[in-house]
Amino acid sequence: MTAIPKPEQVADRFAIDELLDTYAHALDTKNWDLFRTLFTDDCLLDYTHEGGVRGSVDDALAWLSSALAPFDMIQHIVANRLVEIDGDEARVRAYVFSPLGLPDGSGGLTFVLSGGNYEDRLRRTPDGWRFTSRTARSAWFHAGLRGAAQPPIAQR
């Protein structure tokens, strides 16, 4: 049986969830200023399993902003989070599902779908929890599905 968590453990977990959600939101809205605030100065990001870079926040930002630029629709859905907190350090593993929509030139979208997981290390800082490392690992990838750019309007 799991022990009842202490209030500070619950607060840490909420703050860590918020960090993961804010990362996804920053990517999906291409808010690179917000993105930059989520990491420690010495953070190492590794997107090599997705065909990207391994390096600093600046390296990752350059690659991500270029890689995501062509897409009109971006969603990163982070789920099944496993969080281990040890004082001011934490490890997080979470699944990610990411549908991306590329304009097809006729008002529709061509979709790229991918799934995988994030492996993170976090540190509590004076500004809250921040990533000290993030590794993105793709487990599968599918491209070329076609769909409408907007949801269909219900007929009455």
MORAPE-V112042 format. One record per residue. N is the residue number from 1. RES is the residue in one letter. OMEGA is omega in radians with two decimals (NA if undefined). BURIAL is I if it has 16 or more other C-alpha atoms within 10 Angstrom, else O. Layout:
BEGIN
n->[N/N]
res->[RES/RES]
omega->[OMEGA/OMEGA]
burial->[BURIAL/BURIAL]
END
This chain:
BEGIN
n->[1/2/3/4/5/6/7/8/9/10/11/12/13/14/15/16/17/18/19/20/21/22/23/24/25/26/27/28/29/30/31/32/33/34/35/36/37/38/39/40/41/42/43/44/45/46/47/48/49/50/51/52/53/54/55/56/57/58/59/60/61/62/63/64/65/66/67/68/69/70/71/72/73/74/75/76/77/78/79/80/81/82/83/84/85/86/87/88/89/90/91/92/93/94/95/96/97/98/99/100/101/102/103/104/105/106/107/108/109/110/111/112/113/114/115/116/117/118/119/120/121/122/123/124/125/126/127/128/129/130/131/132/133/134/135/136/137/138/139/140/141/142/143/144/145/146/147/148/149/150/151/152/153/154/155/156]
res->[M/T/A/I/P/K/P/E/Q/V/A/D/R/F/A/I/D/E/L/L/D/T/Y/A/H/A/L/D/T/K/N/W/D/L/F/R/T/L/F/T/D/D/C/L/L/D/Y/T/H/E/G/G/V/R/G/S/V/D/D/A/L/A/W/L/S/S/A/L/A/P/F/D/M/I/Q/H/I/V/A/N/R/L/V/E/I/D/G/D/E/A/R/V/R/A/Y/V/F/S/P/L/G/L/P/D/G/S/G/G/L/T/F/V/L/S/G/G/N/Y/E/D/R/L/R/R/T/P/D/G/W/R/F/T/S/R/T/A/R/S/A/W/F/H/A/G/L/R/G/A/A/Q/P/P/I/A/Q/R]
omega->[-3.13/3.10/3.09/-3.11/3.07/-3.12/-3.14/3.06/3.10/3.13/3.09/-3.11/3.09/-3.14/3.11/3.06/3.12/3.11/3.13/3.13/3.14/3.05/-3.14/3.13/3.14/3.09/-3.03/3.13/-3.09/3.12/-3.00/3.05/3.08/3.13/-3.06/-3.07/-2.96/-2.97/2.96/-3.12/-3.09/-3.07/3.05/3.11/-3.08/3.09/-3.06/3.10/3.11/-3.13/-3.07/-3.01/2.97/-3.11/-3.07/3.06/3.12/3.09/-3.13/-3.13/3.10/-3.13/-3.10/-3.11/3.08/-3.09/-3.09/-3.08/-3.07/-3.01/3.07/-3.10/-3.13/3.02/3.01/-3.11/-3.06/-3.04/3.08/-3.07/3.01/-3.03/3.05/-3.12/3.09/-3.11/-3.13/3.10/3.09/2.99/3.13/2.96/-3.11/3.03/3.02/3.02/-3.04/2.94/3.11/-3.13/-3.14/3.14/-3.11/3.11/3.14/3.12/3.11/-3.14/2.90/-3.02/2.97/3.14/3.06/3.10/3.14/3.14/3.03/3.00/-3.00/2.90/-3.08/3.06/3.02/3.12/3.05/3.12/-3.12/3.14/3.12/3.07/2.94/2.98/3.04/3.03/3.09/-3.13/3.08/3.07/3.12/-3.04/3.06/-3.14/2.99/3.06/-3.13/3.13/3.12/3.11/-3.13/3.09/-3.14/3.10/-3.12/3.07/3.12/NA]
burial->[O/O/O/O/O/O/O/O/O/O/O/I/I/O/I/I/I/O/I/I/O/I/I/I/I/I/I/I/O/I/O/O/O/O/I/I/O/I/I/I/O/O/I/I/I/I/I/O/O/O/O/I/I/I/I/I/I/O/O/I/I/O/I/I/O/O/O/I/O/O/I/O/I/I/I/I/I/I/O/O/O/O/I/O/I/O/O/O/I/I/I/I/I/I/I/I/I/I/I/I/I/I/I/O/O/O/O/O/I/I/I/I/I/I/I/I/I/I/I/I/I/I/I/I/O/O/O/O/I/I/I/I/I/I/I/I/I/I/O/O/O/O/O/O/O/O/O/O/I/O/O/O/O/O/O/O]
END
